[in-house]
Amino acid sequence: MHNSLDGPGAAATRFTGLAATGERRLSGTLAEVTLDGGQVVIVKRGDGDRAARAEAAGLRWLTETGTVRIPTVHGHDERWLVTDRVATGPPRADAAERFGRELAALHAAGAPAFGAPPPDGPEDAYIGLAPMRNVTGPDWPRWYAEHRVLPYLRRAVDAGTVGSAEAPVFEEVCARLPELAGPAEPPARLHGDLWNGNVLWGADGHTWLIDPAAHGGHRETDLAMLHLFGCPHLERILDSYRGTAPLSDGWADRIALHQLFPLLVHAVLFGRGYAEQALTAARTTLRTG
């Protein structure tokens, strides 16, 4: 149990230099803190000893591209991360079209390698509550198999969430990845956890991104994440994206392939329902590949 001297208000004051005048808990790990003068910041407690560092590094790496709107990072330590709060409004079509162009530009900013962490980001990072290793690889198919699909498959099998008799379906996808992956692309600068909950529709008419698991990867992975749980104005986003940076032929058939990683992560964290979705995605990939 931590007292107020080590709480969200104290963290906000430490990193902004302004006194905290109000605090509202949003969840067990998230609080909204009002500062002297009326500014409001978000204070997030890290779930692991590297979580705040990884998220702060990711936010800064995405910000430096000058593309998608990202909340300003005021500071972090081993326990807390303090960022600006985004005032939200309804999803707007014009914001979606702008977001598609900005996301294409973000991806085009690139990364040193597949699996490369943000500068100052830890190699052992997180996606949500799950550990995620940012280990580099020479090409996307081998890297995706070795560092994104197979580690979570092993954890899911060990936990009994995926049956040992079901594992060969995923292993076949990994073995065939060089032919299933589509044309080779350079490493893109990914948000890395781009589901609808991490896309905020700002009251300012812009779209903002929060909670990244940023790394160098394949740009189709971010787009597949947007598909996974739905997103307002998704077709407008995609049309605008493709108008800025056309996607390779067959990209829509590869959505299931790119969803294997987040679905297996969810299977590890949340159980059998996501394992069944991952199995469906693997079988779809083999059928359409």
N, C-alpha and C positions, 0 to 999 in steps of 0.2 A: 504494500500500500504506500503510495507516495503522497506527501502533503503538498499544500499550495505553493511551497517554496520550490517544488520540482514539478509543477503542473503546467498546463497549457498557457495560462496567463503569464507565469514567470518566464517561460520559453519565449513567448511573443515579445515581452519586454527586453529580454536579453538580446534578441536578434534584430529588433527594430529601434531600440533606444527610447521607446515610448511606453508610458505607463498603461497597463491594462485597466480598463474601466468596466468591462463586462465580459462574461464568458457564458457560452451556450454549448452544451455537449450535444454533438450530432450522432455519436456512436461511442462504443467503448474505446476507440482509438482516434477519434476525430472531434475537434472542437472549433467553434467560431469565436474569435476573441475580438472585442471592440477595444480600440486604443484611444488614448487621449487625443482629441481632435476629430474623432469619428471614423477614422480608417478601420476597416475590418479585415482581419487576416484569418487564414486557416492554419491550425496547428495539428499536426498529425504525429502520433506516436509510432515509432518504428516497431515492426513485429519481429525483427531480428537485429543482431548487432550491426549488420551492414545495410539494413533496409533504407534508412533515412539517407545514408550516403549514396546508395545506388539511385534512389529516386531523384535526389538533388542533382546528381551528375547527369542523369537522363534529361531532366527538365532544362538544364543549362545547355546541353548539347543540341536539343531541339530548338531552343530559343535562338541560338547563335546563327541559325539559318535565315532568320528574318522572314519566315514563311507563315506557318500556322500560329495563331495566338497561343501563348503559353503563360501561365501565371508566373509572376516574378518570384524568385526564391530569395527570401530575406536571410536565411541561414539554416544550419542544421548542426547537430552533434550526434553522438552515438544513440540518442534516444528520441530526439524531436526534429521535425522538419516544419519550417514556417514559410508559408507562401501567401501571396495575395488571394483574396476571395474573388470569385467571378460572380457578378450579379447576373442572374439568368432570366431569360424570357422564353417565349414560344419559339419552336423551330420555324425558320423562315426559308422559303425557296431560294431567295437571292443569297442568303447566307450559305445554303447548301452548295450552290453553284460556285461561290467563292471558295468554300472549303475544298471542293474537288480540285480546283487549280492550285490551292496552297499545299494540299497533301502531295500532289504530283511534284511540286517544287521541293518539298521537304525530302521526299524520297530521292530526288535527283541530286540533293546535296551530298549523298553518298557516305560511305564508311570505308575505313582502311581494309577491311576484310569481312567475310561472313563470320558472325559471332563476335566481332570486335566490340568491346564495351565502350561507353562514352569515356572521354578523357577524365581521369580521376575517379572513374567508377570501378567498383570491385569486380574481379573475375567471377566471384561467387555472389550473384545477385538474386533477384526474386522476380517472379511473375505472380502478382497477387500475393497469396500466402505461401506459394510453393517456391522452393529453391530453384534457381535457374543459373546454369554456368555459362558464362560468356567466354567460350574457348574458340579460337579461330580455326578455320579450315580452308583448304585451297579451292574448293568448289562447292556450290550449294547442295547438290544431291548427297554427297558423302557427309557434309557437315550437318544437314538437316536430319539425316538418318541417325548419325552417331551422337549428336548433342541435343536434339529436340524430340525425336520420336522414341528411340530405343530406351533412353534413361527412364522416361515416364511409363513406358510399357513394362519395364522390369519392376518398377515400384508398384504398379497396378497389379501385376501378376503375383508379386510377393504378398500383397495385401489381400489377395483373393478377389479383387474387384474385376479383373479380367482372368478368365479361366486359362489354364496352361494349354488347353486344346484350341483356344482362340488366338493365342499369340502368333502362330504361323501366318495368319492373314496379314498382320502388321509387318512381320518379317519379310513376307513376299513383296509388300509395297516397298520396303527399304531396299531390298535386293534389286528391284526394278526401277528405282528412282532415276538413274541416268536416262532411261527412256521415257519416264513419266513426267519429268520435270519441265519439259518444254525447252525452248531456246535458252541458251546461257545468257545471263544478265549480270551486270556488275553489282556489287553489294550496295543496297539502298540503306538510307538512314531511316530506321523504323521506329515508330512509337512502341510497337511490340506487344501492346495489350489493348488494341483498338476496338474494344466492344462499345456498345452504345452508352453504357454507364460512364465511360471515360471521355465522352464527347459532350461538351456543355454548349448549349445555345445561349450566347450572351445577350443581355439586354441591349448591348451596344450594336447588335446586328451582325456580330462576328461569331464564328465557331471557335471554341477553346478546347484544348486537350489537356487532360490531367492524368496522373497516376501512370506514367509510362513504365514499360520494361524495355527501355531503349537498347538497341544493339544493331549491328550490321546484319542485314538479312535480305530476303527476296521481297520486293514490293508487293507481290501478290498475296503475301501472308497478311499484311495489314488490311488489304481489301477483303480477304476471306473472313477476317475477324469482324469486319463491319457487317458482313452477311450473316454471321453465325447467330446473333441474337437480335438482328434487325436494327434499323436505324431510320429515323425520319428522313424523308426525301432521298432515300438511298439511290434511286435511279438518277436523280439530278446530280448527286455527288459523282456517281460513276461516269455519267455522260460528260460532265465538266472535266473530270480527271482524264478521260480518254481523249478529249479534245486538246488537252495540254500535253499529255504524254501517252500516245497510243500503246495499248497492251498487245502482247504477242498473241498470235492466233491460238485458239483453244484455251484461253485463260479461264473462261467460265467452266470448262470441264475440269480444271485443276483446283477449283475452290475447295472441293472435299479433301484433296491432298493437303492443302495448306491448313485446313481445319483440324487435321489429325493432332497436331501439337496442342492447341488449346483444349481440344476435347479430352485428350489424355491427361492434361494437367487437371482439368475439372474432375475427371474420373478419380485421380489420386486424392483430390481434396474433398469431393462431394459424393463419390460412390457410383453404384452400378448403372444408374440411368445414363450417365455420361459415357460410361464404358460401352453401352449398347449403341449410343450415337456414334462413338468412335469406330465401332465395328462396321456400322453402316457406311460411314465415310470411307473406311479402308476398302470395303467391298465395291463401293461406287467407283473409287479410284482405279481399282483393278479392271472393272468392267468397261470404263470409258477410256482407259489409258491406251 
